[in-house]
Amino acid sequence: MSAAQWDVQAGRLPEAEENLTEALRIAKTFPPDDRRWITTLHQLAETNHSEGKDALAEGLLKEELTANQKTFGPNDLHVAASLDALAGVLSSQGQYTQAEFLYRQALGIKKQVLGPNHPSTVRTVESLAAAEAEAGNYSEAEQLYQQAIQSETQLFGTSHPGVAVPLDDLAALEMEEGKYASAETLYEKALKIREQIHGPDHPRVASSLENLAGVYVAEGRYGQAEPLLRRAQAIRESVLGVNQPEVAETLSSLALVYAYESNYSKAEDAARQALAIRQRLLPSEDPAIAESLNNLAFIYSKMGRDSLAESLYKQSLDITQEKEGKDNPFYAATLNNLGMVYEKQERYDQARPLFEQALKTLRATVGADQPEVATTLTNIAEIDAREHQNAQAEQLLQRALKIDIAALGNQHPAVATDFHNLAKLYAQEGKDAQAKTLYQQALAIQEKILGPEHEDMAATLKDYATLQHKEAPHH
């Protein structure tokens, strides 16, 4: 192993880059048929990519591709490997259309030379599927992932770790499309494979448990998500130790589930543990710390500790702005959260600009038809209603409901909240019959998904009872 390779393995990337740059200078003085300069070129490109220097890596890999095409011709496996590597760097820069083109070239070569079911061919299929998914070509990505699952199964059988990977990838794609039942089935299959291969207490099993819990959270099935996350936490702490980033990640997920279940004491404890681990292990401006501050602020807001929540949200915003700028979904989500604290305190003049900024950012980054946009529209509508702009509020709430049903289905807690919000507005306007129908729809979802003891159902019942009392004859 060369000094540069030792440096890479040890995480000393700047030293590796320096050594490889010097090695490449020397290797280029060798005779034309000496391939060591191509190998060094590739290693330097990989090092630059690991450092986040993708523009440099891209240039080196283009040079490698040209050299391999000149030496071996256009349909050689060396060329396919160069195409794969270059496509990966382009994907990491968000250049998915160009990456897709290169992956398809590599795939054509591998199918011709190795056959459609060779492990190397299947890896390129999976990479191409990921690029298609990132580009928003979900139908094409789904077909490719199904193809990869079929090929992996033919190669290794149904209970091989290689099958679990495309199962996970396809499940994540289904989650993006709101196909939760399909995602649940796929994640369950991947979990079963990993338990069979690794046993019940392996970190990869913990990852599968978290994936499956994520489906339950997305569907509002918090009671089913909680035991999976607690099991994942126990596995990670037993295998890795308490002070590890993976443990903090699981604790963060668990904290939010406890909060959704209105178990704020446990939520606070888990969120504080996650934050403490991250603060010990990471630089103070790391985005993971911003996430932990945001989570803890959310819990404090739910507990009514608004001044503390406000302070933590502002710290989270400062870190995110410093590291990633303002034009990203997490910054917008945190603006939304801070705006809700102000709204609860009737500081509408401070809340509205935050919601409007968040809405603009979310539409530009995640698209206009996502649940995050619906949440922001609802927040603006609530201010409109309090300021007696009922027609404008109704329009925003109807739009939010339409977005949530399309994205989440009609049995999601977010849809129940939309029904509740519309019902309150109609009740205020004296449209009692419409309000009653919406309250009943909200309660049916909440009882089925959240259970009769959940605070969201209690709030809906309270408002519904107020409406019924108003309708009742008084003597």
Buried (B, 14 or more C-beta within 10 A) or exposed (E): EEEBBEBBEEEBBEBBBBBBBEBBEEBEEEEEEEBEBBBBBBBBBBBBBBBEBBEBBBEBBBBBBEBBBEBEEEEBBBBBBBBBBBBBBBBBEEBBEBBBBBBBBBBBBBBEBBEBBBEBBBBBBBBBBBBBBBBEBBEBBBEBBEBBBBBBBEBEEEBBBBBBBBBBBBBBBBBBBBBBEBBBBBBBBBBBBBBBBBEEBBBBBBBBBBBBBBBBBBBBBBBBBBEBBBBBBEBBBEBBEEEBBBBBBBBBBBBBBBBBBBBBEBBBBBBBBBBBBBBEBBEEEBBBBBBBBBBBBBBBBBBEBBEBBBEBBBBBBEBBBEBEEEEBBBBBBBBBBBBBBBBBEEEBEEBBEBBBBBBEBBBEBBEEBBBBBBBBBBBBBBBBBEEEBBEBBBBBBBBBBEBBBBBBBEBBBBBBBBBBBBBBBBBEBEBBEBBBBBBEBBBEBBBEBBEEEBEBBEBBBEBBEEBEEEEEEEE
